[in-house]
Amino acid sequence: MASSSLTASELLQRADEAQSSPPLDYGSRQILQGVVTLLDDWNCATINLNVVAAIALVVLTFLRFTLGKRNGVDWYSLAHSLVTGWGSVLALYLDEAASEQLTGIPEPLRACQCHGPLTSLHRIIPAITMGFSILDLLDGATIGIDFALHGCFTFVVMVFYVQTNVPQIVTPFIVMEMSTIHLGLIRADFFSKTASFVNQCLFAFMFFIFRVVIPPTYYVRLMMVMWRESSKDSYKACHGPFLFPFTMMLGLCFHSLNGFWFYKLIRKMKRKLSGQEGIQANNDLSATTREDKKDK
């Protein structure tokens, strides 16, 4: 079982007792008092993460077989991206805005040492995605090799970090799910032509911000800190010799795959804007590959 996280009450107490420091910012306090406190009440600070993954798999499988692709939406995938996308954004916000103030150690340095996840939110998000990735892998295999690779990579990454007791390492990268929210709605048949175009623009924007900009930037920071810390006892006491090379390799694979998808997305948006392709035409995922081949 992964090491337990600090509770919201412990962190808020630290913030209130640190009179010499500036007060905890409004956003961080609201996240701790709201979402994190709720998760703590559900014992998410200590629950076995394999149990979390199993629960996520059962719930998402139920949604998959009860709602299916009603109205052109994969509802189980949309549910997962909403929960983990927004959850990881809140976790990353706490990392950047409050980690050093609350614990004395900034992120991602804290994630590379033996302190465990900052909150229960940081702790459970990778486990939820681990459960989802099984369904993602099965669906990806029916769409194309690049999507199947996405499901495979996701499963391997989540299993590695959850089972090696460092889920907090990968949590910031799950902000990539923010773009998947709009991808899940891209074939929705209840959208008007205008609403569909707005959603597609939002998807392109979110993809750029949450897959092309933020994750690679954080990855470089993490690799620099991990390389510096890997020779220290505070790192070796908790992490095996494979954490650094595994993180480096998987990061390169994911960022390369995201770069490839962003290239395909740009080509598709050019076809839409030029009138070569209708706004609501060829919006299934496999169509992107077919149309790219026609353009060559």
Helices and strands as residue ranges (DSSP letters): H 8-17, H 26-31, I 32-36, H 37-41, H 49-67, G 70-72, H 75-103, G 110-112, H 120-140, H 145-163, H 167-170, G 171-176, H 177-184, H 193-207, I 208-213, H 214-229, H 233-236, H 243-274, H 285-295
